[in-house]
Amino acid sequence: MKNIFKYIIPCLAVAFALTSCDSTMDDKASIDAQYAKATNTTAAVADVVAVDYQSVAATGTVSSVEDVIEVGIQVSTTADFSTGVKSVPNDTIETSFTLAATGLNELTEYYVRAYAVTRAGGTVVSPAASVSTPKTPIFRLDGDYACYEYSFD
């Protein structure tokens, strides 16, 4: 009786293993249909303005924020963003946001783009828009000033 179990159990295990294996692969389309497709995230800059001689503001939009962990704007003095990139992240992840970059130089052309960092580790950026900061005023523009006209006769 022991010899019967000694030969039958390994034979049953091998038979089970051979019959449970399917040599055909599942079709990729049928596997993909079981899962929801991730949408592609896109970023865009809607509006860029020079607020004053040392700051610019930009309105950015990001689509499909489900897989996004950070959104914001980037400012650079070069069109390809190879040097001097300043990133300004938004506090919350929203599809539309307005951010300002401060501490910039006067009379300088800046390139601004929106960005989104995804969970997969990629960064999506928008095409860049350019803006120039104006000249620094000689005196402060806010406040009350008295203007007098003097004449010498």
Wavefront OBJ file of the C-alpha trace (Angstrom):
o trace
v 0.000 0.000 0.000
v 2.867 2.372 0.793
v 4.400 1.648 -2.586
v 1.158 2.541 -4.338
v 1.021 5.994 -2.710
v 4.751 6.400 -3.357
v 4.169 6.095 -7.124
v 0.647 7.498 -7.484
v 1.147 10.839 -5.726
v 4.148 11.961 -7.855
v 2.343 10.776 -11.007
v -0.765 12.772 -10.047
v 1.357 15.873 -9.362
v 3.067 15.617 -12.746
v -0.258 15.021 -14.500
v -1.805 18.025 -12.755
v 1.163 20.238 -13.663
v 1.068 19.203 -17.305
v -2.658 19.699 -17.708
v -2.718 23.082 -15.955
v -0.092 24.618 -18.240
v -1.431 26.415 -21.279
v 1.121 26.865 -23.994
v -0.736 29.717 -25.693
v -0.185 33.320 -24.596
v -3.051 35.655 -23.927
v -3.682 38.273 -26.550
v -2.297 41.713 -25.564
v -5.534 43.417 -26.579
v -7.576 41.219 -24.246
v -5.219 41.959 -21.344
v -5.233 45.706 -22.030
v -9.030 45.713 -22.200
v -9.183 44.548 -18.573
v -7.398 47.643 -17.279
v -8.265 51.317 -17.587
v -5.863 53.190 -19.759
v -3.927 56.022 -18.142
v -4.599 59.339 -19.770
v -1.702 61.360 -21.065
v -0.946 64.420 -18.978
v -0.417 67.669 -20.854
v 0.677 71.104 -19.648
v 0.086 74.547 -21.154
v 0.758 78.189 -20.331
v -2.342 80.304 -20.859
v -1.061 83.779 -19.940
v 2.277 85.320 -18.927
v 2.644 88.931 -17.723
v 5.357 91.019 -16.097
v 3.903 92.100 -12.750
v 6.720 94.548 -12.049
v 10.435 94.949 -12.714
v 11.361 91.876 -10.656
v 8.457 89.429 -10.993
v 6.340 87.681 -13.595
v 3.032 85.840 -13.238
v 1.822 82.931 -15.338
v -1.443 81.042 -15.604
v -0.885 77.375 -16.336
v -3.158 74.431 -17.027
v -2.537 70.712 -16.605
v -4.830 67.965 -17.858
v -5.341 64.607 -16.174
v -4.038 65.332 -12.683
v -4.859 61.843 -11.345
v -1.251 60.651 -11.704
v 0.389 64.026 -11.017
v 2.296 64.737 -7.795
v 3.423 68.333 -8.485
v 2.445 71.200 -10.792
v 3.977 74.624 -11.245
v 5.869 76.989 -13.526
v 9.499 77.218 -14.522
v 11.289 80.449 -15.431
v 14.599 80.702 -17.288
v 16.648 83.238 -19.204
v 17.304 80.710 -21.981
v 14.672 79.371 -24.368
v 15.842 75.768 -23.958
v 15.852 76.001 -20.117
v 19.455 74.794 -19.999
v 20.653 77.349 -17.418
v 19.196 79.357 -14.572
v 15.900 77.486 -14.207
v 13.727 78.673 -11.325
v 10.817 76.390 -10.416
v 7.756 77.663 -8.556
v 5.518 74.751 -7.429
v 1.831 75.180 -6.665
v 0.684 74.298 -3.135
v -2.134 72.090 -4.431
v -2.518 69.956 -7.516
v -5.083 71.718 -9.697
v -5.867 71.724 -13.381
v -5.609 75.525 -13.533
v -3.331 77.723 -11.426
v -1.696 81.166 -11.388
v 1.781 81.541 -9.916
v 4.329 84.354 -9.654
v 8.108 84.123 -9.839
v 9.907 86.864 -7.935
v 13.496 88.002 -7.498
v 14.090 88.464 -11.221
v 16.262 91.067 -12.973
v 15.035 94.207 -14.691
v 15.113 94.589 -18.473
v 15.542 90.859 -19.011
v 13.637 88.493 -21.289
v 12.382 85.438 -19.435
v 10.912 82.214 -20.770
v 8.091 80.665 -18.758
v 6.552 77.194 -19.030
v 4.145 75.079 -16.994
v 5.228 71.680 -15.729
v 3.737 68.589 -14.104
v 5.646 65.809 -12.340
v 3.937 62.412 -12.661
v 3.971 59.424 -10.320
v 5.912 57.473 -12.929
v 8.802 59.889 -12.435
v 8.419 61.824 -15.661
v 8.075 65.564 -16.049
v 5.660 67.009 -18.604
v 6.386 70.571 -19.736
v 4.506 73.026 -21.921
v 5.918 75.073 -24.774
v 7.607 78.197 -23.433
v 6.170 81.710 -23.550
v 8.381 84.776 -23.265
v 7.999 87.977 -21.268
v 10.319 90.911 -20.559
v 10.602 92.678 -17.239
v 10.462 96.513 -17.332
v 13.057 99.004 -16.069
v 13.223 99.665 -12.333
v 11.451 102.927 -11.460
v 13.494 105.744 -9.912
v 11.037 106.135 -7.047
v 8.306 104.002 -5.567
v 5.092 104.140 -7.540
v 2.742 103.440 -4.654
v 1.826 106.235 -2.239
v 0.806 109.901 -2.461
v 3.050 112.467 -4.066
v 2.708 116.223 -4.257
v 3.688 117.891 -7.461
v 4.520 121.606 -7.556
v 5.209 123.847 -10.476
v 7.795 126.538 -9.924
v 8.426 129.438 -12.200
v 11.172 131.981 -12.089
v 10.388 135.459 -13.350
l 1 2 3 4 5 6 7 8 9 10 11 12 13 14 15 16 17 18 19 20 21 22 23 24 25 26 27 28 29 30 31 32 33 34 35 36 37 38 39 40 41 42 43 44 45 46 47 48 49 50 51 52 53 54 55 56 57 58 59 60 61 62 63 64 65 66 67 68 69 70 71 72 73 74 75 76 77 78 79 80 81 82 83 84 85 86 87 88 89 90 91 92 93 94 95 96 97 98 99 100 101 102 103 104 105 106 107 108 109 110 111 112 113 114 115 116 117 118 119 120 121 122 123 124 125 126 127 128 129 130 131 132 133 134 135 136 137 138 139 140 141 142 143 144 145 146 147 148 149 150 151 152 153
